[in-house]
Amino acid sequence: MMIKNLTWHPITVFLKDWEKKTIQPLMWMRLQLVQQKESIWTIDWIPVTETKYKIDESVLDFFAPKKKWVIYIVSLVVAQTVRRDDFYIVSGKIKSQETNKIIGCSWISPNPYL
């Protein structure tokens, strides 16, 4: 099984005994979505907008072809937009005790938006 990171950043996975492995992003390919906002109505004087994300499916098929032996780690918003069973997300986030920032994860999960 091969894992490819299609996010913008390295992903550090902490294994037992705090051993860690880092999955670097593919430098030549990062999935980017186009965000579209549309005003749909107002409640009293507050505008209500709908946000949609889109991705060029032809680019996706070229750079992330479906193969039985490859899984792709993607951002949560990509997983929500592109519902593919070979897209996984980072789960089990581990935070630094000093800074409370996410420093890695302890596992990945299948796309929950299928």
N, C-alpha and C positions, 0 to 999 in steps of 0.2 A: 504494500500500500504506500502511495506517495502522498504527501501533504504539501499543498502550495498555498502560500499566504498572499491573498489579493487585497490586503488592507494597506494603509499608508505607513504602517509602523511594524517593527519587529514584535513578535509575540513570544513571551517567555513562559514556558510551562514548567511549573515546579512539580517534581516527582517526589517519591518517598525520600526521607532523610534530607530534604531540601536540595537534592540534586536538581539541576535545572537544565533545560534545553531551550535554545532560542531558534525560532523559525523566522528567518529574514523575509521581508517582502520581496516579491519579484520586482526588480528595479525597472524592467521594461514594461510592466503591466500593472496598473492599479485601476480597479473598477471605480468609475465616477458616475454619479447620478446627476441628472438635471432636475433641479427643483423648480416647480411651478406653483405659484400662489394665485388664487383666484378669489376675489371678494364675492361672497354668495348672498349676504344680506347684512342688515344691522339689527342689533337689539338695542332699542332706544337710540343712543348715539354711538354705541360701540360696534365697530366693524367686525364681522365674522368672516374669516377667510378659510379656504380649504387648501391644504398643501398636498401636492402630488409629486411623486418622484418617478422618473423615467430613465431607462437605459437603452442604448442602441443594442438590440438583440443580436444583430449581425456581428458586431464587435465582440460581444460576449461569446458567441459560438466560436469565433476565430481564436480568441485568446484563452478561453476556458472550455475546451471541448469536453463533452461528457465521455468519460472513460471509466470502466469498472474499477480500475486500480488507482484512481486519483480522487482525492477530496480537496476541496478548496475552503480555506477559512476566509470569511467575509465579514463585513460590518453588519450590525443588526439591521440598519436601514436597507442595505443591499439584500439581506435575507428576506425582509418583508416585501421588497419590491419584486425580486426575482425568486420565484418559489421553485427551487430546484433541490432534489434530494441529495445531490453531491455537494451542497453548500452547508458548511458547518459554522457555528458561531462560538466565540469564546465564552466559557462558563466558569463557575467556581472561582471568581475573581479574588485575588489575594492582595491585600493592602499593606503598605508599610506602616508599622506601628508608630514610627516617628513623624511621618508626613501625612499619613492617611491617604496617600495617592496609590492608585493601582500600580502594582509592580509586576504583575503576571497573573497566571491562572493555574488551576489545578486539573482542569479537564476542558474538553471541547464538547459541544452538543450538536446533534443533527438540527437542521433548520426546523424551528418550531412553527413556522408559518405555512407548512404544506397543506 
